[in-house]
Amino acid sequence: MNFYDVIIRDLNSAFAVNHLYLENESYMHNVPANSETHFKLVIVSDDFCATPKVKRHQSIYSVLSTTMKSIHALSIQAFTLDEFKADPIILKSPDCAHK
């Protein structure tokens, strides 16, 4: 199983996910073709209610602790459903400086 599928499986198992968007952005970096080293995650779950953003990220990293040992970067945007409905600003990833 590839990292993309593992990340989706593990997050869906750990959180009551309303929306999940995961993009393999490795192609934007100086890595071999078909790499799985850089990912962008947008996750929406009411499990994040009353939870500061840092704690949301920490809980995601905890769930993905094994996978994180094998990938280089994970960009995270974690929202509650109300936050996502009110202002779903999804940040554009910057280009790699070493490409």
C-alpha positions, 0 to 999 in steps of 0.5 A, spaced: 500 500 500 502 506 498 503 512 503 497 516 500 492 510 501 495 509 508 494 516 510 487 516 508 485 510 511 489 512 518 485 519 518 478 516 516 479 511 522 482 516 527 477 522 526 470 523 524 471 526 517 466 530 513 471 532 508 478 530 506 483 532 501 490 529 500 494 531 494 501 528 493 505 534 491 512 531 490 512 532 483 513 540 485 520 538 488 526 535 486 525 528 487 524 522 483 518 521 479 512 517 482 515 519 489 511 520 495 515 525 499 511 531 500 503 531 501 498 537 502 492 535 507 485 539 508 481 535 513 474 537 516 472 534 522 468 536 528 473 532 532 477 539 532 471 543 535 474 547 541 481 544 539 487 549 538 490 549 531 497 546 534 493 541 537 489 539 531 496 538 527 499 534 533 493 529 533 494 528 526 501 527 526 500 522 532 495 518 528 500 518 522 507 517 526 509 511 523 508 514 516 511 521 518 518 517 519 518 515 511 515 522 508 519 528 508 513 533 509 506 534 510 502 541 509 496 541 514 489 545 514 485 542 519 478 545 520 471 544 523 465 543 519 463 550 521 470 553 520 470 550 513 463 552 511 464 559 513 471 560 510 474 555 506 481 558 504 485 553 502 492 555 501 496 554 495 503 551 496 509 554 494 514 552 489 520 548 491 526 553 491 531 547 489 527 544 483 
